[in-house]
Amino acid sequence: MDLSDQLKNLFPDHEPEPEPDSPESGDPNPVWMQEAPIRCVYEKRRGKPVTILEGYTGADSDFNTLTREIKKTLGVGGSYKDDRILIQGDYRDQIMELLKDKGFNVKRVGG
């Protein structure tokens, strides 16, 4: 006797609600996808390398989700401010590959 049978015995009049459909993509943190490419720029600030992602037009929660996922995947620090995602270090290739796997259109700017 499993849990659903036990619940039916306890609450015979209750009808269980149908489970919501799971998203087709299987992505636990869905973010807004856009047609325009995201620009991946490399800069040096105060002598330290920084990778900047510009051109993403999602909501603040999408920025936060995307930033958190990139930082966790690469194991680096970073933040987002002024509609830009800042990642510490030169990780252009890895970030571009990660974003392309998620379905984004990415454009490398500079070097």
GROMACS elastic network, one bead per residue, 0.5 to 0.9 nm:
[ bonds ]
;  ai    aj funct       b0    kb
    1     4     6  0.81644   500
    1     5     6  0.60384   500
    1     6     6  0.69226   500
    2     5     6  0.55111   500
    2     6     6  0.64789   500
    2     7     6  0.89022   500
    3     6     6  0.50655   500
    3     7     6  0.62074   500
    3     8     6  0.86622   500
    4     7     6  0.50887   500
    4     8     6  0.62306   500
    4     9     6  0.87514   500
    5     8     6  0.50688   500
    5     9     6  0.63513   500
    5    10     6  0.87723   500
    6     9     6  0.51296   500
    6    10     6  0.63213   500
    6    11     6  0.86230   500
    7    10     6  0.50460   500
    7    11     6  0.58751   500
    7    12     6  0.78587   500
    7    14     6  0.88951   500
    8    11     6  0.51674   500
    8    12     6  0.50645   500
    8    13     6  0.80640   500
    8    14     6  0.74962   500
    8    15     6  0.87477   500
    9    12     6  0.57370   500
   11    14     6  0.55892   500
   11    15     6  0.88191   500
   12    15     6  0.81660   500
   16    19     6  0.87511   500
   17    20     6  0.88616   500
   18    21     6  0.88875   500
   19    22     6  0.86451   500
   21    24     6  0.85888   500
   22    25     6  0.86717   500
   22    26     6  0.74475   500
   23    26     6  0.56724   500
   23    27     6  0.74776   500
   23    28     6  0.86329   500
   24    27     6  0.82256   500
   25    28     6  0.87199   500
   25    30     6  0.85402   500
   26    29     6  0.89363   500
   26    30     6  0.87530   500
   27    30     6  0.57176   500
   27   102     6  0.88782   500
   29    62     6  0.88827   500
   29    65     6  0.68702   500
   29    66     6  0.83640   500
   29    69     6  0.86009   500
   30    33     6  0.88730   500
   30    62     6  0.81068   500
   30    65     6  0.82916   500
   30    66     6  0.89452   500
   31    58     6  0.76725   500
   31    59     6  0.88729   500
   31    61     6  0.85086   500
   31    62     6  0.52894   500
   31    63     6  0.82518   500
   31    65     6  0.72490   500
   31    66     6  0.71454   500
   32    57     6  0.83775   500
   32    58     6  0.57908   500
   32    59     6  0.79336   500
   32    62     6  0.66532   500
   33    56     6  0.88816   500
   33    57     6  0.88989   500
   33    58     6  0.78328   500
   33   103     6  0.76213   500
   33   104     6  0.66803   500
   34    37     6  0.76335   500
   34    38     6  0.88301   500
   34    56     6  0.76426   500
   34    57     6  0.75098   500
   34    58     6  0.81321   500
   34   104     6  0.71501   500
   34   105     6  0.80428   500
   35   104     6  0.78716   500
   35   105     6  0.70942   500
   36    55     6  0.76592   500
   36    56     6  0.81358   500
   36   104     6  0.87277   500
   36   105     6  0.69092   500
   36   106     6  0.85585   500
   37    55     6  0.70086   500
   37    56     6  0.79037   500
   37   104     6  0.71631   500
   37   107     6  0.59474   500
   38    53     6  0.64917   500
   38    54     6  0.58068   500
   38    56     6  0.57738   500
   38   104     6  0.75136   500
   38   105     6  0.63128   500
   38   107     6  0.59970   500
   38   108     6  0.85143   500
   39    52     6  0.79192   500
   39    53     6  0.55753   500
   39    54     6  0.50639   500
   39    55     6  0.60662   500
   39    56     6  0.83334   500
   39   105     6  0.89689   500
   39   106     6  0.60481   500
   39   108     6  0.59707   500
   39   109     6  0.64149   500
   40    51     6  0.69145   500
   40    52     6  0.58327   500
   40    54     6  0.66551   500
   40    92     6  0.65130   500
   40    95     6  0.82578   500
   40    96     6  0.74234   500
   40   106     6  0.70281   500
   40   107     6  0.61225   500
   40   109     6  0.58840   500
   40   110     6  0.86615   500
   41    50     6  0.83448   500
   41    51     6  0.57422   500
   41    52     6  0.50260   500
   41    53     6  0.63438   500
   41    54     6  0.77309   500
   41    92     6  0.75648   500
   41   107     6  0.88636   500
   41   108     6  0.65668   500
   41   109     6  0.52311   500
   41   110     6  0.66084   500
   42    49     6  0.71603   500
   42    50     6  0.59161   500
   42    52     6  0.62387   500
   42    53     6  0.89719   500
   42    89     6  0.87398   500
   42    90     6  0.67117   500
   42    91     6  0.86436   500
   42    92     6  0.73045   500
   42   108     6  0.89511   500
   42   109     6  0.76189   500
   42   110     6  0.70583   500
   42   111     6  0.81191   500
   43    48     6  0.82492   500
   43    49     6  0.58932   500
   43    50     6  0.53182   500
   43    51     6  0.64362   500
   43    52     6  0.75357   500
   43    90     6  0.85023   500
   44    47     6  0.55103   500
   44    48     6  0.51706   500
   44    50     6  0.58313   500
   44    51     6  0.86462   500
   45    48     6  0.53139   500
   45    49     6  0.64373   500
   45    50     6  0.68225   500
   46    49     6  0.85080   500
   48    88     6  0.81217   500
   48    89     6  0.73242   500
   49    87     6  0.89474   500
   49    88     6  0.65763   500
   49    90     6  0.57655   500
   50    78     6  0.89413   500
   50    86     6  0.67137   500
   50    87     6  0.58124   500
   50    90     6  0.59540   500
   50    91     6  0.83870   500
   51    85     6  0.81993   500
   51    86     6  0.59340   500
   51    87     6  0.50884   500
   51    88     6  0.63787   500
   51    89     6  0.61683   500
   51    90     6  0.55989   500
   51    91     6  0.64579   500
   51    92     6  0.64685   500
   51    95     6  0.89677   500
   52    84     6  0.66314   500
   52    85     6  0.56782   500
   52    87     6  0.63480   500
   52    88     6  0.88280   500
   52    92     6  0.87125   500
   53    56     6  0.75886   500
   53    83     6  0.88297   500
   53    84     6  0.56777   500
   53    85     6  0.50162   500
   53    86     6  0.66021   500
   53    87     6  0.82706   500
   54    57     6  0.88986   500
   54    83     6  0.70226   500
   54    84     6  0.51004   500
   54    85     6  0.68509   500
   55    83     6  0.75979   500
   55    84     6  0.74881   500
   56    63     6  0.80787   500
   56    83     6  0.71508   500
   56    84     6  0.75910   500
   56    85     6  0.88029   500
   57    63     6  0.86210   500
   57    83     6  0.75429   500
   58    61     6  0.79711   500
   58    62     6  0.56486   500
   58    63     6  0.64663   500
   58    83     6  0.88383   500
   59    62     6  0.51442   500
   59    63     6  0.63481   500
   59    64     6  0.87170   500
   60    63     6  0.50004   500
   60    64     6  0.61794   500
   60    65     6  0.86103   500
   60    83     6  0.84843   500
   61    64     6  0.50191   500
   61    65     6  0.61142   500
   61    66     6  0.85635   500
   62    65     6  0.50297   500
   62    66     6  0.60002   500
   62    67     6  0.83637   500
   63    66     6  0.52479   500
   63    67     6  0.59572   500
   63    68     6  0.84301   500
   63    80     6  0.70162   500
   63    83     6  0.79518   500
   63    84     6  0.84532   500
   63    85     6  0.75184   500
   64    67     6  0.51851   500
   64    68     6  0.60120   500
   64    69     6  0.85595   500
   64    79     6  0.83266   500
   64    80     6  0.72624   500
   64    85     6  0.89989   500
   65    68     6  0.52011   500
   65    69     6  0.61742   500
   65    70     6  0.87085   500
   66    69     6  0.51714   500
   66    70     6  0.62359   500
   66    71     6  0.86202   500
   66    85     6  0.87023   500
   67    70     6  0.52507   500
   67    71     6  0.61201   500
   67    72     6  0.85107   500
   67    78     6  0.75034   500
   67    79     6  0.66983   500
   67    80     6  0.69297   500
   67    85     6  0.65186   500
   67    86     6  0.82808   500
   67    87     6  0.83219   500
   68    71     6  0.51986   500
   68    72     6  0.60169   500
   68    73     6  0.85104   500
   68    78     6  0.85631   500
   68    79     6  0.83918   500
   69    72     6  0.51644   500
   69    73     6  0.60309   500
   69    74     6  0.85619   500
   70    73     6  0.52170   500
   70    74     6  0.61305   500
   70    75     6  0.81561   500
   70    76     6  0.83483   500
   70    78     6  0.89289   500
   70    87     6  0.83569   500
   70    95     6  0.70918   500
   70    98     6  0.78669   500
   70    99     6  0.88546   500
   71    74     6  0.53622   500
   71    75     6  0.55109   500
   71    76     6  0.52023   500
   71    77     6  0.59805   500
   71    78     6  0.66292   500
   71    79     6  0.87384   500
   71    87     6  0.73919   500
   72    75     6  0.50609   500
   72    76     6  0.70550   500
   72    77     6  0.86370   500
   73    76     6  0.81970   500
   73    98     6  0.87850   500
   74    77     6  0.87773   500
   74    91     6  0.82567   500
   74    94     6  0.79335   500
   74    95     6  0.83449   500
   76    87     6  0.72436   500
   76    88     6  0.64741   500
   76    89     6  0.78812   500
   77    86     6  0.86466   500
   77    87     6  0.61611   500
   77    88     6  0.55577   500
   77    89     6  0.85681   500
   78    85     6  0.75012   500
   78    86     6  0.52997   500
   78    88     6  0.54975   500
   79    84     6  0.84646   500
   79    85     6  0.59508   500
   79    86     6  0.52565   500
   79    87     6  0.66354   500
   79    88     6  0.87545   500
   80    83     6  0.68429   500
   80    84     6  0.54749   500
   80    86     6  0.57228   500
   80    87     6  0.85438   500
   81    84     6  0.54561   500
   81    85     6  0.66355   500
   81    86     6  0.78300   500
   82    85     6  0.84368   500
   87    90     6  0.80393   500
   87    91     6  0.78480   500
   88    91     6  0.81993   500
   89    92     6  0.88265   500
   90    93     6  0.84064   500
   91    94     6  0.54755   500
   91    95     6  0.59925   500
   91    96     6  0.84371   500
   92    95     6  0.52510   500
   92    96     6  0.59515   500
   92    97     6  0.85161   500
   92   108     6  0.77581   500
   93    96     6  0.52253   500
   93    97     6  0.61733   500
   93    98     6  0.86305   500
   93   108     6  0.88691   500
   94    97     6  0.51644   500
   94    98     6  0.61402   500
   94    99     6  0.86551   500
   95    98     6  0.50471   500
   95    99     6  0.61073   500
   95   100     6  0.84867   500
   96    99     6  0.51998   500
   96   100     6  0.60364   500
   96   101     6  0.85465   500
   96   104     6  0.88504   500
   96   105     6  0.88519   500
   96   106     6  0.62385   500
   96   107     6  0.80722   500
   96   108     6  0.79596   500
   97   100     6  0.51307   500
   97   101     6  0.61614   500
   97   102     6  0.87227   500
   97   106     6  0.88305   500
   98   101     6  0.51924   500
   98   102     6  0.64612   500
   98   103     6  0.89186   500
   98   104     6  0.89550   500
   99   102     6  0.50383   500
   99   103     6  0.64023   500
   99   104     6  0.53720   500
   99   105     6  0.75630   500
   99   106     6  0.71019   500
  100   104     6  0.50726   500
  100   105     6  0.63339   500
  100   106     6  0.67993   500
  101   104     6  0.74603   500
  108   111     6  0.83215   500
